[in-house]
């Protein structure tokens, strides 16, 4: 993802590589490896769909809490230390998941894992992106945000290989968590070696004024919060849907692997459309493509549904996340940090509610078809909400 060449100095290459590795560990494994491990947990623990949604939501609550805590100035000057400690906590908490069978303990562990992944992501990003901005290099930023997709793809490979080694053992899910912990621990060593000492120093911008809640900003924030709800049902249950449809082990592996690969290159894929279409229309287009991908997971033949759904999901969710925040900055140019915080909070609430609702509906109906329709409808509503905003940002 990050090619070393004459235009990219060695120190900048190291910085971008550190970001990619950290994001793969903190997000791809620390946050999203629950998705490919979940089917084994549901049969091996066992967990009901409602239990699975509850544990997933606990992780998202932790992520939201971590993001809010990270917004304060307590870590100023200590960003590298906090980022490394958060990666160490991620490794320990991944391992802890293998040591229990209690739903409540799972939820507590995933709550703290969510907070740790938020700290690792935010403080690593503050270092990597400041160096990229100072150098004016877009490749470092793209490589950094490709890290979660790379981690998702790697986690799917890990789960498949462990599954083959354990020959269907009901305890294979424990080995999956241990494998993720080992990956995170190795990543910690690499990031410790590669990551710069801290962010590039910048002049203090002073205290931002309160957000002016114009109608476009309200509509965008509502859309972004509903997006958190719509994307997360597929993000949590995609591999479980493939398992319940008896699509086969190969399809289970490939659907999350493809989601990771497409997520890793998503920003590269959408970037050429931003200039001719404008940010608003690209945001809307990505939401509608993701809605189609969500529907594909339950409407197409079971042999291909998770694969196409995974590809369209991976190709859109990071792009929607990034472009939605960029639109927020344009609508609130005097208060960009506050806009980021409010939109992230709305998104966080949506993704907390999504797994609970999806798991509950699946348990009541016996399948994930109904919650998937709800998720797709939510994504379409997201797109409709921002139609009046398009002219403001194009």
CORZI-V213436 format. One record per pair of residues at least 12 apart in sequence whose C-alpha atoms are under 10 Angstrom apart, sorted by the first residue. I is the first residue (numbers start at 1). GAP is how many residues later the second one is. Records with the same first field share a line. If there is no record, write none. Layout:
# CORZI-V213436
I->GAP + GAP
This chain:
# CORZI-V213436
1->15 + 16 + 19 + 138 + 139 + 141 + 142 + 143 + 145 + 146 + 149 + 263 + 264
2->12 + 14 + 15 + 18 + 137 + 138 + 139 + 140 + 141 + 142 + 144
3->14 + 136 + 137 + 140
7->130
8->127 + 129 + 131 + 132
9->126
11->120 + 183 + 184 + 185
12->116 + 119 + 120 + 123 + 125 + 127 + 128 + 182 + 183 + 184
13->119 + 126 + 127 + 130 + 181
14->114 + 126 + 177 + 179 + 180 + 181 + 182
15->109 + 112 + 113 + 114 + 116 + 117 + 125 + 129 + 176 + 179 + 180 + 181
16->112 + 113 + 115 + 116 + 123 + 124 + 125 + 126 + 127 + 128 + 129 + 131 + 178 + 179
17->111 + 123 + 126 + 127 + 130 + 173 + 174 + 177 + 178
18->106 + 110 + 125 + 126 + 129 + 169 + 170 + 172 + 173 + 174 + 175 + 176 + 177 + 178
19->102 + 105 + 106 + 108 + 109 + 110 + 121 + 122 + 124 + 125 + 126 + 127 + 128 + 172 + 175 + 176
20->104 + 105 + 108 + 120 + 121 + 122 + 123 + 124 + 125 + 126 + 127 + 128 + 129 + 130 + 131 + 171 + 244
21->122 + 123 + 125 + 126 + 127 + 129 + 130 + 163 + 165 + 166 + 167 + 169 + 170 + 173
22->61 + 62 + 65 + 95 + 98 + 99 + 102 + 103 + 122 + 125 + 126 + 129 + 162 + 165 + 166 + 168 + 169 + 170 + 173
23->64 + 94 + 97 + 98 + 99 + 101 + 102 + 120 + 121 + 122 + 123 + 124 + 125 + 126 + 127 + 128 + 164
24->97 + 120 + 121 + 122 + 123 + 124 + 125 + 126 + 127 + 128 + 129 + 130 + 131 + 159 + 160 + 163 + 240
25->62 + 65 + 66 + 92 + 95 + 96 + 122 + 123 + 125 + 126 + 127 + 129 + 130 + 155 + 156 + 158 + 159 + 160 + 161 + 162 + 163
26->57 + 60 + 61 + 62 + 63 + 64 + 65 + 87 + 88 + 90 + 91 + 92 + 93 + 94 + 95 + 98 + 121 + 122 + 125 + 158 + 161 + 162
27->63 + 87 + 89 + 90 + 91 + 93 + 94 + 120 + 121 + 122 + 123 + 124 + 125
28->89 + 119 + 120 + 121 + 122 + 123 + 124 + 125 + 126 + 127 + 128 + 152 + 232
29->61 + 62 + 65 + 88 + 119 + 120 + 121 + 122 + 123 + 124 + 125 + 126 + 127 + 148 + 150 + 151 + 152 + 154 + 155
30->29 + 57 + 59 + 60 + 61 + 63 + 64 + 80 + 83 + 84 + 86 + 87 + 88 + 90 + 118 + 121 + 122 + 125 + 147 + 150 + 151 + 154
31->25 + 28 + 29 + 32 + 59 + 63 + 79 + 82 + 83 + 84 + 85 + 86 + 87 + 117 + 120 + 121
32->24 + 27 + 116 + 117 + 119 + 120 + 123 + 203 + 204 + 224 + 228
33->61 + 118 + 119 + 120 + 121 + 122 + 123 + 125 + 126 + 143 + 144 + 147 + 203 + 223
34->18 + 21 + 22 + 25 + 60 + 76 + 121 + 139 + 142 + 143 + 201 + 202 + 203 + 205
35->17 + 21 + 117 + 120 + 121 + 199 + 200 + 201 + 202 + 203 + 204 + 205 + 221
36->116 + 119 + 120 + 121 + 122 + 123 + 124 + 137 + 140 + 199 + 200 + 201 + 202 + 203 + 204 + 216 + 217 + 219 + 220 + 221
37->118 + 119 + 121 + 122 + 123 + 126 + 135 + 136 + 137 + 138 + 139 + 140 + 202 + 203
38->14 + 18 + 135 + 198 + 199 + 200 + 201 + 202 + 205
39->13 + 134 + 198 + 199 + 200 + 201 + 202 + 203 + 204 + 205 + 213
40->119 + 123 + 128 + 129 + 130 + 131 + 132 + 133 + 134 + 136 + 200 + 203
41->60 + 129 + 130 + 131 + 132 + 133
42->128 + 131 + 198
43->127 + 128 + 130
44->57 + 124 + 125 + 126 + 127 + 128 + 129 + 130
45->55 + 56 + 57 + 58 + 125 + 126 + 128 + 129
46->55 + 56 + 57 + 124
47->54 + 55 + 56
48->55 + 311 + 312 + 314 + 315
49->188 + 191 + 306 + 307 + 309 + 310 + 311 + 312 + 313 + 314 + 315 + 317 + 318 + 319
50->305 + 306 + 307 + 308 + 309 + 310 + 311 + 312 + 313 + 314
51->52 + 53 + 55 + 56 + 304 + 305 + 308 + 309 + 312
52->51 + 54 + 55 + 184 + 185 + 303 + 304 + 306 + 307 + 308
53->54 + 180 + 183 + 184 + 299 + 300 + 301 + 302 + 303 + 304 + 305 + 306 + 307 + 309
54->49 + 50 + 52 + 53 + 298 + 299 + 300 + 301 + 302 + 303 + 304 + 305 + 306
55->48 + 49 + 50 + 51 + 52 + 53 + 54 + 55 + 56 + 300 + 301
56->50 + 51 + 54 + 55 + 58 + 176 + 177 + 180 + 181 + 295 + 296 + 297 + 298 + 299 + 300 + 303
57->50 + 53 + 54 + 57 + 175 + 179 + 291 + 292 + 293 + 294 + 295 + 296 + 297 + 298 + 299 + 300
58->46 + 48 + 49 + 50 + 51 + 52 + 53 + 54 + 55 + 56 + 294 + 297 + 298
59->47 + 48 + 49 + 50 + 51 + 52 + 53 + 54 + 55 + 56 + 57 + 58 + 292 + 293
60->50 + 51 + 52 + 53 + 54 + 55 + 58 + 172 + 288 + 289 + 290 + 291 + 292 + 293 + 294 + 295
61->49 + 50 + 51 + 53 + 54 + 287 + 288 + 290 + 291 + 292
62->45 + 46 + 47 + 48 + 49 + 50 + 51 + 52 + 53 + 54 + 55 + 56 + 286 + 290
63->47 + 48 + 49 + 50 + 51 + 52 + 53 + 54 + 55 + 56 + 285 + 289
64->47 + 50 + 51 + 54 + 280 + 281 + 282 + 283 + 284 + 285 + 287 + 288
65->46 + 47 + 49 + 50 + 51 + 53 + 54 + 280 + 283
66->45 + 46 + 47 + 48 + 49 + 50 + 51 + 52 + 53 + 54 + 56
67->47 + 48 + 49 + 50 + 51 + 52 + 54 + 55 + 274 + 277 + 278 + 281
68->47 + 50 + 51 + 273 + 274 + 276 + 277
69->46 + 49 + 50
70->45 + 48 + 49 + 50 + 52 + 53
71->48 + 51 + 266 + 267 + 270
75->48
76->47 + 122 + 123
77->120 + 121 + 122 + 124
78->45 + 119 + 120 + 121
79->40 + 41 + 43 + 44 + 45 + 46 + 47 + 48 + 118 + 119 + 120
80->40 + 43 + 44 + 46 + 47 + 111 + 112 + 115 + 116 + 117 + 118 + 119
81->39 + 42 + 43 + 111 + 116 + 117
82->34 + 37 + 38 + 40 + 41 + 42
83->33 + 34 + 35 + 36 + 37 + 38 + 39 + 40 + 41 + 42 + 43 + 44 + 105 + 108 + 109 + 112
84->35 + 36 + 39 + 40 + 103 + 104 + 105 + 107 + 108 + 111
85->31 + 34 + 35 + 103
86->27 + 29 + 30 + 31 + 32 + 33 + 34 + 35 + 37 + 38 + 102
87->26 + 29 + 30 + 32 + 33 + 34 + 37 + 97 + 98 + 100 + 101 + 102 + 104 + 105
88->28 + 32 + 93 + 96 + 97 + 98 + 99 + 100 + 101
89->23 + 24 + 26 + 27 + 28 + 31 + 92 + 95 + 96
90->20 + 22 + 23 + 24 + 25 + 26 + 27 + 30 + 90 + 91 + 94 + 95 + 98
91->22 + 25 + 86 + 87 + 88 + 89 + 90 + 91 + 92 + 93 + 94 + 95 + 96 + 97
92->17 + 21 + 86 + 88 + 89 + 90 + 92 + 93
93->13 + 16 + 17 + 18 + 19 + 20 + 21 + 23 + 84 + 85 + 87 + 88
94->15 + 16 + 19 + 80 + 82 + 83 + 84 + 85 + 86 + 87 + 88 + 89 + 90
95->14 + 79 + 80 + 81 + 82 + 83 + 84 + 85 + 86 + 87 + 89
96->13 + 14 + 78 + 81 + 82 + 85
97->12 + 13 + 76 + 77 + 78 + 79 + 80 + 81 + 84
98->73 + 74 + 75 + 76 + 77 + 78 + 79 + 80 + 83
99->75 + 78 + 79
100->74
101->73
121->24 + 27
123->75 + 76
124->20 + 67 + 71 + 72 + 74 + 75
125->16 + 19 + 20 + 74
126->72 + 73 + 74
127->68 + 69 + 70 + 71 + 72 + 73 + 74
128->12 + 13 + 16 + 67 + 68 + 70 + 71 + 72
129->12 + 13 + 15 + 16 + 70 + 71
130->68 + 69 + 70 + 71 + 72
131->65 + 67 + 68 + 69 + 70
132->12 + 68
133->67
134->65 + 66 + 67 + 68
139->129
142->122 + 123 + 124 + 125 + 126
143->121 + 122 + 124 + 125
144->120
145->118 + 119 + 120 + 121 + 122 + 173 + 174 + 177
146->114 + 115 + 116 + 117 + 118 + 119 + 120 + 121 + 122 + 172
147->113 + 116 + 117 + 118
148->112 + 113 + 115 + 116 + 170
149->107 + 108 + 109 + 110 + 111 + 112 + 113 + 114 + 115 + 116 + 117 + 165 + 166 + 169
150->107 + 109 + 110 + 111 + 112 + 113 + 114 + 115
151->32 + 106 + 109 + 110 + 112 + 113
152->104 + 105 + 106 + 107 + 108 + 109 + 111 + 112 + 162
153->100 + 101 + 102 + 103 + 104 + 105 + 106 + 107 + 108 + 109 + 110 + 111
154->26 + 29 + 102 + 103 + 106 + 107
155->21 + 24 + 25 + 28 + 98 + 101 + 102 + 105
156->20 + 83 + 96 + 97 + 98 + 99 + 100 + 101 + 102 + 103 + 104
157->96 + 97 + 99 + 100
158->17 + 18 + 19 + 21 + 22 + 25 + 95
159->13 + 14 + 16 + 17 + 18 + 20 + 21 + 93 + 94
160->16 + 89 + 90 + 92 + 93 + 94
161->15 + 92
162->12 + 13 + 14 + 17
163->12 + 13 + 86
164->85
207->128 + 130
208->126 + 127 + 128 + 129 + 130
209->125 + 126 + 127 + 129
210->122 + 124 + 125 + 128 + 129
211->120 + 121 + 122 + 123 + 124 + 125 + 126 + 127 + 128 + 131
212->119 + 120 + 121 + 122 + 123 + 127
213->118 + 119 + 126
214->117 + 118
215->173 + 174
216->112 + 115 + 169 + 170 + 171 + 172 + 173 + 174 + 175 + 176 + 177
217->110 + 111 + 112 + 113 + 114 + 115 + 122 + 126 + 169 + 172
218->110 + 125 + 167 + 168 + 171
219->163 + 165 + 166 + 167 + 168 + 169 + 170
220->104 + 105 + 107 + 108 + 111 + 123 + 162 + 163 + 165 + 166 + 167 + 168 + 169
221->103 + 104 + 107 + 118 + 119 + 121 + 122 + 123 + 124 + 125 + 126 + 161 + 164 + 165
222->121 + 124 + 125 + 128 + 159 + 160 + 163 + 164
223->101 + 120 + 123 + 124 + 155 + 156 + 157 + 158 + 159 + 160 + 161 + 162 + 163
224->96 + 97 + 100 + 101 + 104 + 119 + 120 + 121 + 122 + 123 + 124 + 126 + 155 + 158 + 159 + 161 + 162
225->117 + 118 + 119 + 120 + 121 + 122 + 123 + 124 + 125 + 126 + 157
226->120 + 121 + 122 + 123 + 124 + 125 + 127 + 128 + 149 + 152 + 153 + 154 + 155 + 156 + 157 + 159
227->60 + 90 + 93 + 94 + 97 + 119 + 120 + 121 + 123 + 124 + 127 + 148 + 149 + 151 + 152 + 153 + 154 + 155 + 156
228->89 + 93 + 116 + 117 + 118 + 119 + 120 + 121 + 122 + 123 + 124 + 125 + 126 + 147 + 150 + 151 + 154
229->117 + 118 + 119 + 120 + 121 + 122 + 123 + 124 + 125 + 126 + 128 + 129 + 145 + 146 + 147 + 149 + 150
230->57 + 60 + 61 + 64 + 120 + 121 + 123 + 124 + 125 + 128 + 141 + 142 + 143 + 144 + 145 + 146 + 147 + 148 + 149 + 150 + 151 + 152
231->56 + 59 + 60 + 63 + 82 + 85 + 86 + 119 + 120 + 123 + 141 + 144 + 145 + 147 + 148
232->85 + 118 + 119 + 120 + 121 + 122 + 123 + 126 + 143
233->61 + 118 + 120 + 121 + 122 + 123 + 124 + 125 + 126 + 135 + 138 + 139 + 141 + 142 + 143
234->56 + 59 + 60 + 61 + 63 + 72 + 75 + 76 + 79 + 120 + 121 + 124 + 134 + 137 + 138 + 141 + 142
235->21 + 24 + 59 + 75 + 78 + 79 + 82 + 116 + 120
236->115 + 118 + 119 + 122 + 123
237->118 + 121 + 122 + 131 + 135
238->14 + 17 + 18 + 21 + 56 + 59 + 60 + 67 + 68 + 69 + 71 + 72 + 75 + 130 + 134
239->12 + 13 + 14 + 15 + 16 + 17 + 67 + 68 + 71
240->12 + 66 + 128
241->56 + 57 + 61 + 64 + 65 + 126 + 127 + 128
242->13 + 55 + 56 + 60 + 61 + 62 + 63 + 64 + 65
243->63
244->58 + 122 + 123 + 124
245->53 + 56 + 57 + 58 + 60 + 61 + 122
246->56 + 57
247->54 + 55 + 56 + 57 + 58 + 59
248->54 + 55
250->53
251->51 + 52 + 53 + 54 + 55 + 56
252->51 + 54 + 55
253->53 + 54
254->52 + 53 + 56 + 57
255->42 + 49 + 50 + 51 + 52 + 53 + 54 + 55 + 56 + 58 + 59
256->50 + 51 + 53 + 54 + 55 + 57 + 58
257->50 + 53 + 54 + 57
258->48 + 49 + 50 + 51 + 52 + 53 + 54 + 55 + 56 + 57
259->47 + 48 + 49 + 50 + 51 + 52 + 53 + 54 + 55 + 56 + 57 + 58
260->50 + 51 + 53 + 54 + 55
261->49 + 50 + 53 + 54
262->48 + 49 + 50 + 51 + 52 + 53 + 54 + 55 + 56
263->47 + 48 + 49 + 50 + 51 + 52 + 53 + 54 + 55 + 56
264->50 + 51 + 54
265->49 + 50 + 53 + 54
266->46 + 47 + 48 + 49 + 50 + 51 + 52 + 53 + 54
267->48 + 49 + 50 + 51 + 52 + 53 + 55 + 56
268->47 + 51
269->46 + 47 + 50
270->12 + 13 + 15 + 16 + 45 + 46 + 49 + 50 + 53
271->48 + 52
274->49 + 120
275->119
276->118
277->117
278->112 + 113 + 115 + 116
279->44 + 45 + 47 + 48 + 51 + 111 + 112 + 113 + 114 + 115
280->43 + 44 + 46 + 47 + 103 + 106 + 107 + 108 + 109 + 110 + 111 + 112 + 113 + 114
281->102 + 105 + 106 + 108 + 109 + 110 + 112 + 113
282->37 + 38 + 41 + 42 + 108 + 112
283->33 + 36 + 37 + 38 + 39 + 40 + 41 + 44 + 99 + 100 + 103 + 107
284->36 + 39 + 40 + 95 + 96 + 98 + 99 + 100 + 101 + 102 + 103 + 106
285->31 + 35 + 98
286->26 + 27 + 29 + 30 + 31 + 32 + 33 + 34 + 37 + 93 + 97
287->26 + 29 + 30 + 32 + 33 + 89 + 91 + 92 + 93 + 94 + 95 + 96 + 97
288->28 + 88 + 89 + 91 + 92 + 93 + 94 + 95 + 96
289->23 + 24 + 26 + 27 + 28 + 90 + 91
290->19 + 20 + 21 + 22 + 23 + 24 + 25 + 26 + 27 + 30 + 86 + 89 + 90
291->18 + 21 + 22 + 25 + 81 + 82 + 84 + 85 + 86 + 87 + 88 + 89 + 92
292->16 + 17 + 20 + 21 + 84 + 87 + 88
293->12 + 13 + 14 + 15 + 16 + 17 + 18 + 19 + 20 + 21 + 22 + 23 + 83
294->12 + 14 + 15 + 16 + 18 + 19 + 78 + 79 + 80 + 81 + 82 + 83 + 85
295->13 + 14 + 74 + 77 + 78 + 79 + 80 + 81 + 82
296->12 + 13 + 14 + 16 + 76 + 80
297->12 + 13 + 16 + 71 + 72 + 75
298->69 + 70 + 71 + 72 + 74 + 75
299->70 + 73 + 74
321->23 + 26
324->16 + 19
325->14 + 15 + 16 + 18 + 19
326->13 + 14 + 67
327->12 + 62 + 63 + 65 + 66 + 67
328->12 + 14 + 15 + 65
329->64
330->62 + 63
331->58 + 61 + 62
354->17 + 20 + 21
355->16
357->14 + 17 + 18
358->12 + 13 + 14 + 16 + 17
359->12
361->13
